[in-house]
Amino acid sequence: MYAVEVRDHIMIAHSFRGELFGPAQALHGATFVIDVAFMREELTEDGVVVDIGRAHEALKAVVAGLNYKNLDEAPQFKGRNTTTEFLCRHIFEAMASAARGRKLGPGGDGVSRIKVTLHESHVARAWFEGPVRA
């Protein structure tokens, strides 16, 4: 399996509901480093997994709507705990849509899996990985 990974970051604010979250129930900020890996069995005719520049642009477009936002106020997240794991899946769905929508350049439609990793800090991270389905 071949893979190409691109990286960006976001700064957000949010709070969580539930005793499990202790002090994180209060509004707090987070800075996430985001890695998105695109995977495929065989390289394109050009010898790549995807166009790295277009993959990075697609990621920047996806996270632009989250950066510097209070996620508690975002209509699409109403009633949800925007945990690191939840945000991984949210970004995964958007990146899979970009792959299906040919926003990764020639050959991007051949990506079979995507893995999204959000680094909360230097000691903690979460990820979601899944197939890109048509």
Stockholm file with secondary structure:
# STOCKHOLM 1.0

chainA/1-134         MYAVEVRDHIMIAHSFRGELFGPAQALHGATFVIDVAFMREELTEDGVVVDIGRAHEALKAVVAGLNYKNLDEAPQFKGRNTTTEFLCRHIFEAMASAARGRKLGPGGDGVSRIKVTLHESHVARAWFEGPVRA
#=GR chainA/1-134 SS CEEEEEEEEEEEEECCCSGGGGGGGSCEEEEEEEEEEEEESSCCTTSCSSCHHHHHHHHHHHHHTTTTEEGGGCGGGTTCCCCHHHHHHHHHHHHHHHHHTTTTCTTGGGCCEEEEEEESSSSCEEEEEEECCC
#=GC SS_cons         CEEEEEEEEEEEEECCCSGGGGGGGSCEEEEEEEEEEEEESSCCTTSCSSCHHHHHHHHHHHHHTTTTEEGGGCGGGTTCCCCHHHHHHHHHHHHHHHHHTTTTCTTGGGCCEEEEEEESSSSCEEEEEEECCC
//
